[in-house]
């Protein structure tokens, strides 16, 4: 994979991690960061979308459309369902899944040949990864600034 894309992935991932850094466990579960979501919910949500990025990677590389989320009630319903499911997990499990899923993602994308990475790939893959990390890092920092 192009070193430029890997650098973007790593930089924005670190930005997301930095936005969480230093928060006590009790603060991670406080609702209201984004709507009713807590930082913990956002961590699970980011994991969900990295899982989606992994599942959809062959589709994105092939420039195919793939299945959407309308059968699940749309993206908002999908997000709500996944956040609710992950709320049942222990915080340590949420943390482990966040780290492990990201490591799997890195191990998969590092083998993508440079010639497969074009603007369409960057746009679609970025929506589920670096754009998502930045979006939620900004929300967490804004919430922290009000604390």
Long-range contacts (C-beta under 8 A, 24 or more apart in sequence): 1-109, 1-110, 1-111, 1-112, 1-113, 1-114, 1-117, 2-114, 2-117, 5-109, 5-117, 5-122, 6-106, 6-109, 6-110, 8-126, 8-130, 9-106, 9-109, 9-129, 9-130, 11-130, 12-129, 12-130, 12-131, 12-133, 12-134, 12-137, 13-102, 13-129, 13-130, 13-133, 15-133, 15-134, 15-137, 16-46, 16-133, 16-134, 16-136, 16-137, 18-137, 19-136, 19-137, 19-138, 19-140, 19-141, 19-144, 20-140, 23-144, 25-91, 27-147, 28-91, 29-91, 32-143, 33-139, 33-140, 33-143, 34-136, 34-139, 34-143, 37-83, 39-140, 39-143, 40-87, 40-91, 40-94, 41-83, 41-86, 41-87, 42-136, 42-139, 42-140, 43-94, 43-95, 43-98, 44-82, 44-83, 44-86, 44-87, 44-89, 44-94, 44-97, 44-98, 45-79, 45-82, 45-83, 45-86, 45-136, 46-98, 46-132, 46-133, 46-136, 47-86, 47-94, 47-97, 47-98, 47-101, 48-79, 48-82, 48-83, 48-86, 49-128, 49-129, 49-132, 50-101, 50-102, 50-105, 50-128, 50-129, 51-101, 52-128, 53-105, 53-125, 53-128, 53-129, 54-101, 54-104, 54-105, 54-108, 56-124, 56-128, 57-108, 57-109, 57-125, 60-121, 60-124, 60-125, 61-112, 61-116, 61-121, 63-120, 63-121, 105-129
